[in-house]
C-alpha cells in the first residue's frame, strides 16, 4: 500500500498477517521523502503498531513543533543540534540533559519507532504551513525533506486509517 506521493512524502506499508492474540498489525514499511526511501521496507514482521503510536503522537503535537533555537539552522545543522540535545553524551549536567529532553523531545519523529527504523534517527520541525523531516539512516545517510503540513498530516492520517482497518484482519 502506498499512501501519499513518493516525490514529496509517502508511507509505503504492507501487512504480514501473523497470528497473535492482541490484534497487532505486523508488516513492513518505509517512508518516502522527496523520492528517497528511508527505513527498511525489507525488515519482515515489524510490529507496525509501534510506528502507529509514534506518528499519532506527532500529529497530536504538530502545532508545537517550533523553537527559536532551530529557526535559522539548515536541515543538517538542526539535525545535529537535536541529536546532541537528545541523544549524545557531553559535559552537560543531569539537570541540563533533563531540561533539553523536556524542551526538544517533541521534535522526535521515529527514533525507536519500530523495527523498520532501527539504526535511524529522525526529527520533525514545523513552521506555519510546512514541516521539515530530518532523517539519518545507517544505509542511506542523511535525508531531509520540506513537506506541506497538510500533505504530511493527510498521509499520516491515511496510514493510521489503514492500520486501523488492517487491525480488524489481525490475530
ChimeraX commands (.cxc) that place a marker at each C-alpha (Angstrom):
marker #1 position 0.00,0.00,0.00 radius 0.5
marker #1 position 1.34,3.42,-0.87 radius 0.5
marker #1 position -0.18,6.36,0.97 radius 0.5
marker #1 position 0.86,9.78,-0.34 radius 0.5
marker #1 position 3.25,10.70,-3.13 radius 0.5
marker #1 position 6.77,9.27,-3.30 radius 0.5
marker #1 position 8.03,12.50,-4.87 radius 0.5
marker #1 position 7.09,14.53,-1.77 radius 0.5
marker #1 position 6.04,12.39,1.20 radius 0.5
marker #1 position 4.58,8.90,1.34 radius 0.5
marker #1 position 4.29,5.91,3.61 radius 0.5
marker #1 position 4.69,2.52,1.98 radius 0.5
marker #1 position 3.33,-0.32,4.11 radius 0.5
marker #1 position 2.35,-3.97,3.84 radius 0.5
marker #1 position 0.53,-6.21,6.30 radius 0.5
marker #1 position 2.10,-9.59,7.05 radius 0.5
marker #1 position -0.83,-11.40,8.71 radius 0.5
marker #1 position 0.91,-13.12,11.60 radius 0.5
marker #1 position -1.32,-14.84,14.13 radius 0.5
marker #1 position -1.45,-13.09,17.50 radius 0.5
marker #1 position -3.96,-12.70,20.30 radius 0.5
marker #1 position -3.72,-8.91,20.62 radius 0.5
marker #1 position -4.88,-7.88,17.16 radius 0.5
marker #1 position -1.46,-6.34,16.49 radius 0.5
marker #1 position -0.53,-5.49,12.91 radius 0.5
marker #1 position 2.78,-6.89,11.74 radius 0.5
marker #1 position 4.30,-5.97,8.42 radius 0.5
marker #1 position 6.88,-3.95,6.54 radius 0.5
marker #1 position 7.12,-0.24,5.91 radius 0.5
marker #1 position 9.25,2.73,4.94 radius 0.5
marker #1 position 8.82,6.46,4.38 radius 0.5
marker #1 position 9.42,8.26,1.10 radius 0.5
marker #1 position 10.99,11.74,1.36 radius 0.5
marker #1 position 11.46,13.66,-1.90 radius 0.5
marker #1 position 11.62,10.42,-3.87 radius 0.5
marker #1 position 14.03,8.67,-1.48 radius 0.5
marker #1 position 13.05,5.71,0.68 radius 0.5
marker #1 position 14.09,5.78,4.35 radius 0.5
marker #1 position 13.62,2.97,6.78 radius 0.5
marker #1 position 13.92,-0.70,5.90 radius 0.5
marker #1 position 10.99,-1.93,3.81 radius 0.5
marker #1 position 12.61,-5.38,3.74 radius 0.5
marker #1 position 12.61,-5.85,7.52 radius 0.5
marker #1 position 9.96,-8.57,7.98 radius 0.5
marker #1 position 7.30,-8.89,10.63 radius 0.5
marker #1 position 7.68,-5.43,12.19 radius 0.5
marker #1 position 5.06,-4.50,14.75 radius 0.5
marker #1 position 3.54,-1.57,12.90 radius 0.5
marker #1 position 1.52,-0.53,15.95 radius 0.5
marker #1 position 4.72,0.91,17.44 radius 0.5
marker #1 position 5.11,3.22,14.45 radius 0.5
marker #1 position 1.38,3.99,14.57 radius 0.5
marker #1 position 1.74,5.31,18.14 radius 0.5
marker #1 position 4.76,7.45,17.23 radius 0.5
marker #1 position 3.00,9.02,14.25 radius 0.5
marker #1 position -0.22,9.66,16.19 radius 0.5
marker #1 position 1.80,11.49,18.84 radius 0.5
marker #1 position 3.47,13.60,16.14 radius 0.5
marker #1 position 0.03,14.64,14.85 radius 0.5
marker #1 position -1.06,15.43,18.41 radius 0.5
marker #1 position 1.81,17.90,18.82 radius 0.5
marker #1 position 2.22,19.16,15.25 radius 0.5
marker #1 position 1.18,22.70,16.21 radius 0.5
marker #1 position 4.01,22.86,18.78 radius 0.5
marker #1 position 6.91,21.81,16.55 radius 0.5
marker #1 position 8.74,25.12,16.64 radius 0.5
marker #1 position 11.55,26.50,18.77 radius 0.5
marker #1 position 13.64,29.68,18.36 radius 0.5
marker #1 position 16.86,27.66,18.67 radius 0.5
marker #1 position 16.06,25.88,15.37 radius 0.5
marker #1 position 14.69,28.80,13.37 radius 0.5
marker #1 position 17.77,29.73,11.33 radius 0.5
marker #1 position 19.50,26.36,11.16 radius 0.5
marker #1 position 19.95,24.37,7.97 radius 0.5
marker #1 position 18.47,20.88,7.90 radius 0.5
marker #1 position 21.82,19.28,8.74 radius 0.5
marker #1 position 22.55,21.82,11.50 radius 0.5
marker #1 position 19.09,21.30,13.01 radius 0.5
marker #1 position 19.56,17.53,12.96 radius 0.5
marker #1 position 22.95,17.80,14.68 radius 0.5
marker #1 position 21.56,20.25,17.24 radius 0.5
marker #1 position 18.64,17.95,18.16 radius 0.5
marker #1 position 20.81,14.85,18.11 radius 0.5
marker #1 position 23.24,16.50,20.52 radius 0.5
marker #1 position 20.44,17.80,22.76 radius 0.5
marker #1 position 18.64,14.45,22.99 radius 0.5
marker #1 position 20.98,11.56,22.35 radius 0.5
marker #1 position 24.68,12.38,22.69 radius 0.5
marker #1 position 26.73,12.31,25.87 radius 0.5
marker #1 position 28.61,15.50,26.65 radius 0.5
marker #1 position 29.57,17.72,29.56 radius 0.5
marker #1 position 26.02,18.89,30.36 radius 0.5
marker #1 position 24.76,18.41,33.90 radius 0.5
marker #1 position 21.98,15.94,34.59 radius 0.5
marker #1 position 19.65,18.90,35.11 radius 0.5
marker #1 position 20.55,20.36,31.71 radius 0.5
marker #1 position 20.09,16.99,29.99 radius 0.5
marker #1 position 16.63,16.72,31.56 radius 0.5
marker #1 position 15.76,20.30,30.57 radius 0.5
marker #1 position 16.90,19.69,26.98 radius 0.5
marker #1 position 14.90,16.46,26.80 radius 0.5
marker #1 position 11.83,18.28,28.10 radius 0.5
marker #1 position 12.27,21.11,25.58 radius 0.5
marker #1 position 13.35,19.19,22.47 radius 0.5
marker #1 position 11.87,15.68,22.61 radius 0.5
marker #1 position 8.75,16.96,20.85 radius 0.5
marker #1 position 10.83,17.06,17.65 radius 0.5
marker #1 position 11.49,13.30,17.67 radius 0.5
marker #1 position 9.83,11.57,14.72 radius 0.5
marker #1 position 10.56,7.83,14.50 radius 0.5
marker #1 position 13.72,7.25,16.53 radius 0.5
marker #1 position 12.98,3.86,18.13 radius 0.5
marker #1 position 9.70,3.97,16.20 radius 0.5
marker #1 position 9.60,0.36,15.09 radius 0.5
marker #1 position 11.90,-2.25,13.62 radius 0.5
marker #1 position 11.74,-0.64,10.16 radius 0.5
marker #1 position 13.51,2.34,11.68 radius 0.5
marker #1 position 16.23,0.56,13.66 radius 0.5
marker #1 position 19.64,2.18,13.15 radius 0.5
marker #1 position 17.98,5.51,12.30 radius 0.5
marker #1 position 17.34,8.84,13.99 radius 0.5
marker #1 position 14.71,11.25,12.76 radius 0.5
marker #1 position 13.25,14.60,13.69 radius 0.5
marker #1 position 10.42,16.82,12.51 radius 0.5
marker #1 position 10.37,20.61,12.72 radius 0.5
marker #1 position 7.30,22.70,11.93 radius 0.5
marker #1 position 6.55,26.17,10.67 radius 0.5
marker #1 position 3.32,27.91,9.70 radius 0.5
marker #1 position 2.30,25.52,6.91 radius 0.5
marker #1 position 5.36,23.29,6.41 radius 0.5
marker #1 position 7.29,20.57,8.21 radius 0.5
marker #1 position 10.92,19.64,7.76 radius 0.5
marker #1 position 11.64,15.93,8.15 radius 0.5
marker #1 position 15.26,15.16,9.00 radius 0.5
marker #1 position 16.33,11.54,8.78 radius 0.5
marker #1 position 19.66,9.80,9.29 radius 0.5
marker #1 position 19.56,6.24,8.04 radius 0.5
marker #1 position 22.52,3.86,8.53 radius 0.5
marker #1 position 22.17,2.67,4.91 radius 0.5
marker #1 position 21.31,5.90,3.11 radius 0.5
marker #1 position 22.89,8.59,5.25 radius 0.5
marker #1 position 21.27,11.94,5.85 radius 0.5
marker #1 position 17.99,12.70,4.06 radius 0.5
marker #1 position 15.77,15.73,4.57 radius 0.5
marker #1 position 12.55,16.98,3.02 radius 0.5
marker #1 position 10.42,20.09,3.25 radius 0.5
marker #1 position 6.77,18.98,3.15 radius 0.5
marker #1 position 3.49,20.86,3.26 radius 0.5
marker #1 position 1.95,20.33,6.67 radius 0.5
marker #1 position -1.42,19.45,5.14 radius 0.5
marker #1 position 0.18,16.80,2.92 radius 0.5
marker #1 position 2.14,15.34,5.84 radius 0.5
marker #1 position -0.97,15.26,8.04 radius 0.5
marker #1 position -3.16,13.72,5.33 radius 0.5
marker #1 position -0.60,11.00,4.62 radius 0.5
marker #1 position -0.12,10.12,8.29 radius 0.5
marker #1 position -3.88,10.04,8.83 radius 0.5
marker #1 position -4.15,7.75,5.82 radius 0.5
marker #1 position -1.62,5.39,7.41 radius 0.5
marker #1 position -3.47,5.49,10.73 radius 0.5
marker #1 position -6.73,4.65,8.96 radius 0.5
marker #1 position -5.04,1.84,7.00 radius 0.5
marker #1 position -3.58,0.28,10.15 radius 0.5
marker #1 position -6.96,0.51,11.93 radius 0.5
marker #1 position -8.52,-1.36,9.01 radius 0.5
marker #1 position -5.76,-3.96,8.98 radius 0.5
marker #1 position -6.14,-4.49,12.74 radius 0.5
marker #1 position -9.60,-5.94,12.01 radius 0.5
marker #1 position -7.82,-8.66,9.99 radius 0.5
marker #1 position -5.06,-9.26,12.53 radius 0.5
marker #1 position -4.87,-12.02,15.06 radius 0.5
marker link #1:1,2 radius 0.2
marker link #1:2,3 radius 0.2
marker link #1:3,4 radius 0.2
marker link #1:4,5 radius 0.2
marker link #1:5,6 radius 0.2
marker link #1:6,7 radius 0.2
marker link #1:7,8 radius 0.2
marker link #1:8,9 radius 0.2
marker link #1:9,10 radius 0.2
marker link #1:10,11 radius 0.2
marker link #1:11,12 radius 0.2
marker link #1:12,13 radius 0.2
marker link #1:13,14 radius 0.2
marker link #1:14,15 radius 0.2
marker link #1:15,16 radius 0.2
marker link #1:16,17 radius 0.2
marker link #1:17,18 radius 0.2
marker link #1:18,19 radius 0.2
marker link #1:19,20 radius 0.2
marker link #1:20,21 radius 0.2
marker link #1:21,22 radius 0.2
marker link #1:22,23 radius 0.2
marker link #1:23,24 radius 0.2
marker link #1:24,25 radius 0.2
marker link #1:25,26 radius 0.2
marker link #1:26,27 radius 0.2
marker link #1:27,28 radius 0.2
marker link #1:28,29 radius 0.2
marker link #1:29,30 radius 0.2
marker link #1:30,31 radius 0.2
marker link #1:31,32 radius 0.2
marker link #1:32,33 radius 0.2
marker link #1:33,34 radius 0.2
marker link #1:34,35 radius 0.2
marker link #1:35,36 radius 0.2
marker link #1:36,37 radius 0.2
marker link #1:37,38 radius 0.2
marker link #1:38,39 radius 0.2
marker link #1:39,40 radius 0.2
marker link #1:40,41 radius 0.2
marker link #1:41,42 radius 0.2
marker link #1:42,43 radius 0.2
marker link #1:43,44 radius 0.2
marker link #1:44,45 radius 0.2
marker link #1:45,46 radius 0.2
marker link #1:46,47 radius 0.2
marker link #1:47,48 radius 0.2
marker link #1:48,49 radius 0.2
marker link #1:49,50 radius 0.2
marker link #1:50,51 radius 0.2
marker link #1:51,52 radius 0.2
marker link #1:52,53 radius 0.2
marker link #1:53,54 radius 0.2
marker link #1:54,55 radius 0.2
marker link #1:55,56 radius 0.2
marker link #1:56,57 radius 0.2
marker link #1:57,58 radius 0.2
marker link #1:58,59 radius 0.2
marker link #1:59,60 radius 0.2
marker link #1:60,61 radius 0.2
marker link #1:61,62 radius 0.2
marker link #1:62,63 radius 0.2
marker link #1:63,64 radius 0.2
marker link #1:64,65 radius 0.2
marker link #1:65,66 radius 0.2
marker link #1:66,67 radius 0.2
marker link #1:67,68 radius 0.2
marker link #1:68,69 radius 0.2
marker link #1:69,70 radius 0.2
marker link #1:70,71 radius 0.2
marker link #1:71,72 radius 0.2
marker link #1:72,73 radius 0.2
marker link #1:73,74 radius 0.2
marker link #1:74,75 radius 0.2
marker link #1:75,76 radius 0.2
marker link #1:76,77 radius 0.2
marker link #1:77,78 radius 0.2
marker link #1:78,79 radius 0.2
marker link #1:79,80 radius 0.2
marker link #1:80,81 radius 0.2
marker link #1:81,82 radius 0.2
marker link #1:82,83 radius 0.2
marker link #1:83,84 radius 0.2
marker link #1:84,85 radius 0.2
marker link #1:85,86 radius 0.2
marker link #1:86,87 radius 0.2
marker link #1:87,88 radius 0.2
marker link #1:88,89 radius 0.2
marker link #1:89,90 radius 0.2
marker link #1:90,91 radius 0.2
marker link #1:91,92 radius 0.2
marker link #1:92,93 radius 0.2
marker link #1:93,94 radius 0.2
marker link #1:94,95 radius 0.2
marker link #1:95,96 radius 0.2
marker link #1:96,97 radius 0.2
marker link #1:97,98 radius 0.2
marker link #1:98,99 radius 0.2
marker link #1:99,100 radius 0.2
marker link #1:100,101 radius 0.2
marker link #1:101,102 radius 0.2
marker link #1:102,103 radius 0.2
marker link #1:103,104 radius 0.2
marker link #1:104,105 radius 0.2
marker link #1:105,106 radius 0.2
marker link #1:106,107 radius 0.2
marker link #1:107,108 radius 0.2
marker link #1:108,109 radius 0.2
marker link #1:109,110 radius 0.2
marker link #1:110,111 radius 0.2
marker link #1:111,112 radius 0.2
marker link #1:112,113 radius 0.2
marker link #1:113,114 radius 0.2
marker link #1:114,115 radius 0.2
marker link #1:115,116 radius 0.2
marker link #1:116,117 radius 0.2
marker link #1:117,118 radius 0.2
marker link #1:118,119 radius 0.2
marker link #1:119,120 radius 0.2
marker link #1:120,121 radius 0.2
marker link #1:121,122 radius 0.2
marker link #1:122,123 radius 0.2
marker link #1:123,124 radius 0.2
marker link #1:124,125 radius 0.2
marker link #1:125,126 radius 0.2
marker link #1:126,127 radius 0.2
marker link #1:127,128 radius 0.2
marker link #1:128,129 radius 0.2
marker link #1:129,130 radius 0.2
marker link #1:130,131 radius 0.2
marker link #1:131,132 radius 0.2
marker link #1:132,133 radius 0.2
marker link #1:133,134 radius 0.2
marker link #1:134,135 radius 0.2
marker link #1:135,136 radius 0.2
marker link #1:136,137 radius 0.2
marker link #1:137,138 radius 0.2
marker link #1:138,139 radius 0.2
marker link #1:139,140 radius 0.2
marker link #1:140,141 radius 0.2
marker link #1:141,142 radius 0.2
marker link #1:142,143 radius 0.2
marker link #1:143,144 radius 0.2
marker link #1:144,145 radius 0.2
marker link #1:145,146 radius 0.2
marker link #1:146,147 radius 0.2
marker link #1:147,148 radius 0.2
marker link #1:148,149 radius 0.2
marker link #1:149,150 radius 0.2
marker link #1:150,151 radius 0.2
marker link #1:151,152 radius 0.2
marker link #1:152,153 radius 0.2
marker link #1:153,154 radius 0.2
marker link #1:154,155 radius 0.2
marker link #1:155,156 radius 0.2
marker link #1:156,157 radius 0.2
marker link #1:157,158 radius 0.2
marker link #1:158,159 radius 0.2
marker link #1:159,160 radius 0.2
marker link #1:160,161 radius 0.2
marker link #1:161,162 radius 0.2
marker link #1:162,163 radius 0.2
marker link #1:163,164 radius 0.2
marker link #1:164,165 radius 0.2
marker link #1:165,166 radius 0.2
marker link #1:166,167 radius 0.2
marker link #1:167,168 radius 0.2
marker link #1:168,169 radius 0.2
marker link #1:169,170 radius 0.2
marker link #1:170,171 radius 0.2
view
